[in-house]
Amino acid sequence: MLTQVGVLAAKPHEKPYKLPDGNGLHLLIETNGSKLWRFRYQIDRKEKMLSLTVALSVACM
């Protein structure tokens, strides 16, 4: 499970990469440094992906 510290510490690499959070949810780190939450799920045995939101660098309290 990702923590806020882990999300903020994720740095861009040469290629986009994913940090898994569990049960199909992962954080995609793009090469330009943007962070996107994505959720993979299945309906009728067809895999789909839902883009949820951009990860903010400011903590929400």
C-alpha positions in Angstrom: 0.0 0.0 0.0 1.4 3.4 -1.0 1.8 6.1 1.6 1.8 9.9 1.0 5.6 9.8 1.5 5.9 7.2 -1.2 3.8 9.1 -3.6 5.7 12.4 -3.1 9.1 10.6 -3.3 8.4 9.0 -6.7 10.6 10.6 -9.3 10.4 10.3 -13.1 12.5 7.8 -15.0 13.3 7.5 -18.7 10.1 5.5 -19.2 6.7 5.7 -17.5 6.4 3.3 -14.6 3.7 2.1 -12.1 3.6 1.9 -8.3 1.0 -0.6 -7.3 -1.3 0.2 -4.4 -3.4 -3.0 -4.5 -6.6 -4.5 -5.9 -6.0 -3.0 -9.4 -5.2 0.6 -8.2 -1.8 2.0 -9.2 0.0 5.3 -9.6 1.5 6.0 -13.0 4.6 8.2 -13.0 5.1 9.8 -16.4 8.5 10.8 -17.8 7.6 14.5 -17.3 7.0 13.9 -13.6 3.2 13.9 -13.7 1.5 11.3 -11.4 -1.8 9.8 -12.4 -4.0 7.3 -10.4 -5.4 4.5 -12.5 -7.7 1.6 -11.7 -7.8 -1.7 -13.7 -10.9 -3.8 -13.5 -12.9 -6.5 -15.4 -16.4 -6.6 -16.7 -17.6 -9.7 -18.5 -13.9 -10.9 -18.6 -12.9 -7.8 -20.5 -10.2 -5.7 -18.8 -10.8 -2.0 -18.6 -8.9 0.9 -17.1 -10.3 4.0 -15.3 -8.2 7.1 -14.9 -9.2 8.6 -11.6 -7.3 11.9 -10.9 -3.9 13.6 -11.0 -2.0 13.1 -7.8 -1.4 16.4 -6.1 1.8 17.4 -4.5 -0.1 19.2 -1.7 -1.4 17.2 1.2 -5.2 17.3 1.7 -6.2 17.4 5.3 
